[in-house]
Amino acid sequence: MNWIDRTITNHLLHAMDFFPAVLLTGPRQVGKSSLLQMVAKDFEYITFDNALILQQAKSDPELFLMSHSPKLILDEIQYVPELFSSLKIRIDNMRFEALSNNKPRECLYLLSGSQAFELMQNVSESLAGRLAILPLQGISYREQKKISCALPFLPTEQYLSVREKESVDLSDLWEIIHRGYMPRLVSSNDDWETFYASYVSTYIERDVNKISHIDDKTDFVRFMASVAARSGELLNYDSISKDIGVSSTTVKRWLQILQTAGIIFLLYPYYSNHLKRMIKTPKVYFMDTGLMAWLTRWVTPDTIKYGAKAGQFFETFVVSEIIKSLLNAGKSTHDLYFYRDADQKEIDLIIQDGRTIYPVEIKMTARPHKKMTSAFSVLESVRADDIQIGNGAVINLYHKPLLIDRNVLSIPAGYL
């Protein structure tokens, strides 16, 4: 496999300069342990996928840490919640010792975890304030194309002036959407079908079953497929429940598992007292279009490109790339929203940056026009909240940026 430079690397190195511990979270096989080993070659690497090491750490966590010098990479840390209290004590002792001897601060532990459901609770209870938490997703479009721009996406002239220096065509867009963003698939010729079949099976057996026992694995696969088929749509628990034959309560619990594992992203509606008749239900997006395609049985790039769900895949691709651009720059995704009201007015994405919001439409077309942005006008009322409205955008398949209306830009998907 060829190494692919990760945009988040600079943010990770910066966190290591200020925190005694850094936790890299994200779905299985997105490259967490590989990245940590790449940036910290002088750290000892330990994985708790090894049953013997796992048992040693569980039976006597304090002795386990004492038997290893600091500068440790602890992979799949969620399997050893017993370690967190001992890590806290060891970090505090070593920080005190460094201060007493006028030694510089340094990062002592690099952690990775793919099962955030339980992991975050242990971290918040034991290591709050002592570590930085960085979410990592699959390979981004920029990373695949070796684009150096690390700015989070915003539809501004400044962003476009930087991105146009490294513009790329979209000739292989549907191949990228179909293959997905897992490093192993991006950087090798591994079989797509075999990879995702194994991925889903391993995810359920190793991660899901440790959180919520699944009597029949096929039920959870059908659930994942049902959610994947609804990527980009309003989340409807009852519809998924009827689709797969489990209760709405079970659907909500399973969705939380997917969300905290980083497999799906819930996009919440923008709220203002000055906006009326808003829909309050979130939308759901898969974070890997390859996994989405495998689950919904769109088995070639052309079947996606020319099929009935092409627009859905394109929108999922765009939203996931914008999310990755934020995460890789160390920015929060809590400032991403959408808008829909009872009058069927809809804005696909609203990006808030400080006190400015940027409305975004996503259209699978090479002929963008200003009528596509007619719903943007509903946001005028939020100016009463001391909110500024920045440039609007239509992200589409046309090959270069255009000004299609006053303060509305047409932006190629290749500029994400």
C-alpha positions as CSV (number, residue, x, y, z in Angstrom):
1,M,0.0,0.0,0.0
2,N,1.2,3.5,-0.8
3,W,1.2,6.1,1.9
4,I,-1.2,9.0,1.5
5,D,-0.4,12.2,3.4
6,R,-3.2,13.1,5.8
7,T,-4.3,16.7,6.0
8,I,-5.0,16.4,9.8
9,T,-1.3,15.8,10.4
10,N,-0.4,19.4,11.2
11,H,-3.3,19.7,13.6
12,L,-2.2,16.5,15.3
13,L,1.3,17.7,15.7
14,H,0.1,21.0,17.1
15,A,-2.1,19.1,19.7
16,M,1.0,17.0,20.7
17,D,2.8,20.2,21.5
18,F,0.2,21.3,24.1
19,F,-1.3,18.1,25.5
20,P,0.3,15.2,27.4
21,A,-2.1,12.8,25.6
22,V,-3.9,12.9,22.3
23,L,-6.8,10.6,21.4
24,L,-7.5,9.9,17.7
25,T,-11.0,8.6,17.2
26,G,-12.9,7.4,14.1
27,P,-14.3,4.4,12.3
28,R,-12.3,1.2,11.9
29,Q,-9.6,1.2,9.2
30,V,-9.5,4.9,8.4
31,G,-5.8,5.0,9.2
32,K,-5.7,6.0,12.9
33,S,-2.9,3.7,14.1
34,S,-0.9,4.2,10.8
35,L,-1.0,8.0,11.2
36,L,0.1,7.9,14.9
37,Q,3.0,5.6,14.0
38,M,4.0,7.9,11.2
39,V,4.1,11.1,13.2
40,A,5.6,9.4,16.3
41,K,8.3,7.0,15.2
42,D,10.1,7.2,18.5
43,F,6.9,6.0,20.4
44,E,6.5,2.4,21.4
45,Y,3.4,0.9,19.7
46,I,1.0,-1.4,21.6
47,T,-2.3,-2.7,20.3
48,F,-5.0,-4.2,22.5
49,D,-6.1,-6.4,19.6
50,N,-3.5,-8.7,21.0
51,A,-5.3,-10.9,23.6
52,L,-2.3,-11.5,25.8
53,I,-1.4,-7.8,26.0
54,L,-5.1,-7.0,26.6
55,Q,-5.3,-9.4,29.6
56,Q,-2.1,-7.9,31.1
57,A,-3.5,-4.4,30.9
58,K,-6.9,-5.3,32.3
59,S,-5.5,-7.4,35.2
60,D,-3.1,-4.8,36.5
61,P,-3.3,-1.5,34.6
62,E,-0.9,0.4,36.9
63,L,1.8,-2.3,36.6
64,F,1.2,-2.4,32.8
65,L,2.0,1.3,32.5
66,M,4.9,1.1,34.8
67,S,6.4,-1.7,32.7
68,H,6.5,0.7,29.7
69,S,8.3,4.0,29.4
70,P,6.2,7.0,28.4
71,K,5.9,7.9,24.8
72,L,3.4,5.1,24.1
73,I,0.9,4.6,21.3
74,L,-2.0,2.6,22.8
75,D,-4.2,1.3,19.9
76,E,-7.8,0.3,20.4
77,I,-7.8,1.8,23.9
78,Q,-11.6,1.3,24.2
79,Y,-11.0,-2.3,25.0
80,V,-9.2,-1.4,28.3
81,P,-11.3,1.1,30.2
82,E,-9.4,0.0,33.3
83,L,-6.4,1.9,32.1
84,F,-7.9,5.4,32.2
85,S,-7.6,6.1,35.9
86,S,-4.0,4.8,35.9
87,L,-3.2,7.0,32.9
88,K,-4.6,10.0,34.7
89,I,-2.4,9.4,37.7
90,R,0.7,8.7,35.6
91,I,0.2,11.8,33.5
92,D,-0.3,14.0,36.5
93,N,2.8,12.6,38.2
94,M,5.0,13.1,35.2
95,R,3.7,16.6,34.5
96,F,4.5,17.6,38.1
97,E,7.9,16.1,37.8
98,A,8.6,18.0,34.6
99,L,7.5,21.3,36.2
100,S,9.6,20.7,39.2
101,N,12.7,20.1,37.1
102,N,11.9,22.9,34.6
103,K,11.5,20.4,31.7
104,P,9.5,21.3,28.7
105,R,6.0,19.9,28.3
106,E,5.8,16.9,26.0
107,C,3.2,14.5,24.7
108,L,3.4,11.2,26.6
109,Y,0.6,9.1,25.3
110,L,-1.0,8.7,21.9
111,L,-4.3,6.8,22.0
112,S,-6.6,5.5,19.3
113,G,-10.1,4.2,19.5
114,S,-12.8,3.1,17.1
115,Q,-15.6,2.5,19.6
116,A,-16.4,6.0,20.8
117,F,-19.7,4.9,22.3
118,E,-18.1,3.8,25.6
119,L,-14.7,5.5,25.0
120,M,-16.0,9.1,25.4
121,Q,-17.6,8.4,28.8
122,N,-14.3,7.0,30.2
123,V,-12.4,9.9,28.8
124,S,-14.7,12.5,30.2
125,E,-14.6,10.9,33.7
126,S,-10.8,10.3,33.9
127,L,-8.8,12.4,31.4
128,A,-10.8,15.6,31.0
129,G,-8.4,18.5,30.4
130,R,-5.5,16.2,29.9
131,L,-5.9,15.2,26.3
132,A,-6.9,16.5,23.0
133,I,-9.6,14.5,21.1
134,L,-9.2,14.5,17.3
135,P,-11.8,12.7,15.0
136,L,-10.4,11.2,11.9
137,Q,-12.4,10.1,8.9
138,G,-11.5,8.3,5.7
139,I,-9.3,9.6,2.9
140,S,-10.6,13.0,1.6
141,Y,-10.9,14.0,-2.0
142,R,-8.1,16.5,-1.4
143,E,-5.9,13.8,0.0
144,Q,-6.5,11.5,-2.9
145,K,-5.6,14.3,-5.3
146,K,-2.6,15.3,-3.3
147,I,-4.0,18.8,-2.8
148,S,-2.1,20.7,-0.1
149,C,-4.9,23.2,0.9
150,A,-5.9,22.6,4.5
151,L,-8.5,25.3,4.8
152,P,-12.0,24.2,5.9
153,F,-14.5,24.7,3.1
154,L,-16.2,28.1,3.0
155,P,-17.8,29.7,-0.1
156,T,-15.6,32.8,0.1
157,E,-13.3,34.5,-2.4
158,Q,-10.4,33.8,-0.1
159,Y,-11.1,30.1,-0.1
160,L,-11.6,29.9,-3.8
161,S,-8.4,31.9,-4.5
162,V,-6.4,29.3,-2.6
163,R,-8.2,26.2,-4.1
164,E,-8.1,27.3,-7.7
165,K,-4.3,27.1,-7.5
166,E,-4.7,23.3,-7.2
167,S,-7.9,22.7,-9.2
168,V,-8.7,19.2,-10.4
169,D,-11.1,17.8,-12.9
170,L,-13.9,15.5,-12.0
171,S,-13.4,12.8,-14.5
172,D,-13.0,10.1,-11.9
173,L,-15.7,11.4,-9.5
174,W,-18.0,8.4,-9.7
175,E,-15.1,5.9,-9.4
176,I,-14.1,7.7,-6.1
177,I,-17.7,7.8,-4.9
178,H,-18.1,4.1,-5.6
179,R,-14.8,2.9,-4.2
180,G,-15.1,4.9,-1.0
181,Y,-12.5,6.5,1.3
182,M,-10.9,3.6,3.2
183,P,-7.1,4.0,2.9
184,R,-6.6,0.3,2.0
185,L,-9.0,0.7,-1.0
186,V,-7.8,4.1,-2.1
187,S,-4.1,3.0,-2.1
188,S,-4.4,-0.5,-3.5
189,N,-6.3,-2.7,-5.9
190,D,-8.0,-4.8,-3.2
191,D,-11.3,-6.2,-4.2
192,W,-14.1,-3.8,-3.3
193,E,-16.8,-6.4,-2.6
194,T,-14.5,-8.5,-0.4
195,F,-13.2,-5.6,1.6
196,Y,-16.6,-4.2,2.6
197,A,-18.1,-7.6,3.3
198,S,-15.3,-8.2,5.7
199,Y,-15.4,-4.7,7.1
200,V,-19.1,-4.9,8.1
201,S,-18.7,-8.3,9.6
202,T,-15.7,-7.3,11.7
203,Y,-17.4,-4.1,12.8
204,I,-20.5,-5.9,14.0
205,E,-18.5,-8.7,15.7
206,R,-15.8,-6.6,17.4
207,D,-17.6,-3.3,18.1
208,V,-21.4,-3.5,17.9
209,N,-21.7,-6.7,19.9
210,K,-19.6,-5.2,22.7
211,I,-22.1,-2.3,23.1
212,S,-25.4,-3.9,22.3
213,H,-25.7,-7.7,21.8
214,I,-27.2,-8.5,18.4
215,D,-29.0,-11.8,18.2
216,D,-28.9,-12.0,14.5
217,K,-26.1,-10.2,12.6
218,T,-28.2,-10.0,9.5
219,D,-30.7,-7.7,11.3
220,F,-27.9,-5.2,11.9
221,V,-26.7,-5.4,8.3
222,R,-30.2,-4.8,7.0
223,F,-30.5,-1.9,9.4
224,M,-27.3,-0.4,8.1
225,A,-28.5,-0.9,4.5
226,S,-31.8,0.8,5.4
227,V,-30.0,3.8,6.8
228,A,-27.6,3.9,3.8
229,A,-30.6,4.0,1.4
230,R,-31.8,7.1,3.3
231,S,-28.5,9.1,3.3
232,G,-29.3,12.7,2.7
233,E,-33.0,12.3,3.9
234,L,-34.8,13.3,7.0
235,L,-34.4,10.7,9.7
236,N,-37.5,8.7,10.1
237,Y,-37.2,6.1,12.9
238,D,-40.6,4.5,12.2
239,S,-39.9,4.1,8.5
240,I,-36.6,2.3,9.3
241,S,-38.4,0.2,12.0
242,K,-41.0,-1.0,9.5
243,D,-38.4,-1.6,6.9
244,I,-36.3,-4.1,8.9
245,G,-38.9,-5.3,11.5
246,V,-37.4,-4.1,14.8
247,S,-38.8,-1.5,17.2
248,S,-38.2,2.2,16.9
249,T,-36.4,2.1,20.3
250,T,-34.0,-0.4,18.8
251,V,-33.5,1.7,15.7
252,K,-32.7,4.8,17.9
253,R,-30.2,2.7,19.9
254,W,-28.5,1.3,16.8
255,L,-28.4,4.7,15.1
256,Q,-26.5,6.1,18.2
257,I,-24.0,3.3,17.7
258,L,-23.4,4.2,14.1
259,Q,-23.2,7.9,15.0
260,T,-20.7,7.6,17.8
261,A,-18.6,5.3,15.6
262,G,-18.4,8.0,13.0
263,I,-20.1,5.9,10.3
264,I,-23.0,8.3,10.0
265,F,-23.4,12.0,10.6
266,L,-26.6,13.6,11.8
267,L,-27.1,17.1,10.3
268,Y,-29.5,19.2,12.5
269,P,-31.8,22.0,11.3
270,Y,-30.7,25.6,11.7
271,Y,-32.7,27.3,14.5
272,S,-33.8,31.0,15.0
273,N,-36.8,32.5,16.7
274,H,-37.2,34.5,13.5
275,L,-37.7,31.5,11.3
276,K,-41.2,30.1,11.3
277,R,-42.7,26.6,10.5
278,M,-39.3,24.9,10.6
279,I,-38.9,21.2,10.3
280,K,-37.0,20.0,13.5
281,T,-36.0,16.5,12.3
282,P,-32.3,15.9,11.5
283,K,-31.0,14.5,8.3
284,V,-28.7,11.5,8.2
285,Y,-25.6,11.1,6.0
286,F,-23.2,8.1,5.5
287,M,-19.6,9.2,5.9
288,D,-18.3,6.7,3.3
289,T,-20.0,6.5,0.0
290,G,-18.3,3.2,-0.8
291,L,-19.8,1.6,2.3
292,M,-23.1,3.2,1.4
293,A,-22.9,1.7,-2.2
294,W,-22.0,-1.8,-0.9
295,L,-24.8,-1.8,1.6
296,T,-27.4,-0.7,-1.0
297,R,-25.9,-2.9,-3.8
298,W,-24.9,-0.2,-6.3
299,V,-22.0,-2.4,-7.4
300,T,-20.3,-0.3,-10.1
301,P,-19.5,3.4,-10.7
302,D,-21.7,3.5,-13.8
303,T,-24.7,2.1,-12.0
304,I,-24.4,4.9,-9.5
305,K,-23.8,7.6,-12.0
306,Y,-26.7,6.7,-14.2
307,G,-29.0,5.3,-11.6
308,A,-32.0,6.8,-9.7
309,K,-29.9,7.5,-6.6
310,A,-27.1,9.5,-8.3
311,G,-28.1,12.8,-6.8
312,Q,-28.3,11.2,-3.3
313,F,-24.7,9.8,-3.7
314,F,-23.5,13.2,-5.0
315,E,-25.0,15.1,-2.1
316,T,-23.6,12.6,0.4
317,F,-20.1,12.9,-1.2
318,V,-20.3,16.7,-1.0
319,V,-21.5,16.8,2.7
320,S,-18.9,14.2,3.8
321,E,-16.1,16.1,2.1
322,I,-17.1,19.4,3.8
323,I,-17.2,17.6,7.1
324,K,-13.7,16.1,6.5
325,S,-12.4,19.6,5.6
326,L,-13.6,20.9,9.0
327,L,-12.3,17.9,11.0
328,N,-8.9,17.9,9.3
329,A,-8.5,21.6,10.2
330,G,-9.4,21.1,13.8
331,K,-12.8,22.7,13.4
332,S,-16.1,21.7,15.0
333,T,-18.9,20.2,12.8
334,H,-21.5,21.6,15.3
335,D,-21.8,24.7,13.1
336,L,-23.2,22.7,10.1
337,Y,-26.9,22.8,9.6
338,F,-29.7,22.6,7.0
339,Y,-33.0,24.3,6.6
340,R,-36.5,23.0,5.7
341,D,-39.9,24.4,6.5
342,A,-43.5,23.3,6.2
343,D,-43.7,25.2,2.9
344,Q,-41.1,22.9,1.3
345,K,-38.5,25.6,1.2
346,E,-35.1,23.9,1.7
347,I,-31.4,24.8,2.0
348,D,-29.2,21.7,1.8
349,L,-26.4,23.1,4.0
350,I,-25.8,26.1,6.2
351,I,-22.3,26.7,7.4
352,Q,-21.9,29.0,10.3
353,D,-18.5,30.7,10.9
354,G,-18.7,33.0,13.9
355,R,-21.6,35.4,13.4
356,T,-21.8,34.7,9.6
357,I,-23.9,32.0,7.9
358,Y,-23.3,30.7,4.4
359,P,-26.2,28.9,2.6
360,V,-25.2,26.1,0.2
361,E,-27.2,24.2,-2.4
362,I,-25.9,20.9,-3.7
363,K,-27.0,20.0,-7.3
364,M,-25.8,17.2,-9.6
365,T,-25.8,19.4,-12.7
366,A,-23.3,21.2,-14.9
367,R,-25.8,24.0,-15.5
368,P,-26.2,25.9,-12.2
369,H,-28.6,28.9,-12.1
370,K,-29.9,31.4,-9.6
371,K,-33.3,29.8,-9.3
372,M,-31.7,27.0,-7.4
373,T,-31.0,29.4,-4.6
374,S,-34.5,30.9,-4.2
375,A,-34.8,29.5,-0.7
376,F,-31.8,31.5,0.5
377,S,-34.1,34.5,1.0
378,V,-35.8,32.9,4.0
379,L,-32.6,33.6,6.0
380,E,-32.9,37.4,5.7
381,S,-35.0,37.4,8.9
382,V,-32.1,36.0,11.0
383,R,-30.3,39.4,10.6
384,A,-32.4,40.4,13.6
385,D,-30.3,38.0,15.6
386,D,-27.2,40.0,14.7
387,I,-26.2,37.3,12.2
388,Q,-24.6,38.3,8.9
389,I,-25.3,36.4,5.7
390,G,-22.2,35.5,3.7
391,N,-21.9,34.3,0.1
392,G,-24.3,31.6,-1.0
393,A,-23.1,28.7,-3.1
394,V,-24.3,26.1,-5.5
395,I,-21.9,23.1,-5.4
396,N,-22.2,21.3,-8.8
397,L,-20.5,19.6,-11.7
398,Y,-19.6,22.6,-13.8
399,H,-15.8,22.8,-14.2
400,K,-15.0,26.3,-12.9
401,P,-16.4,28.8,-10.4
402,L,-19.0,31.4,-11.6
403,L,-20.9,34.2,-10.1
404,I,-24.5,33.3,-10.8
405,D,-26.3,36.0,-8.7
406,R,-25.4,38.8,-6.4
407,N,-23.3,37.1,-3.6
408,V,-24.0,33.6,-4.9
409,L,-21.2,31.5,-6.3
410,S,-21.3,28.4,-8.4
411,I,-18.5,26.2,-7.1
412,P,-17.3,23.0,-8.7
413,A,-17.3,19.8,-6.6
414,G,-13.6,19.5,-7.4
415,Y,-13.0,22.6,-5.2
416,L,-14.1,21.0,-2.0
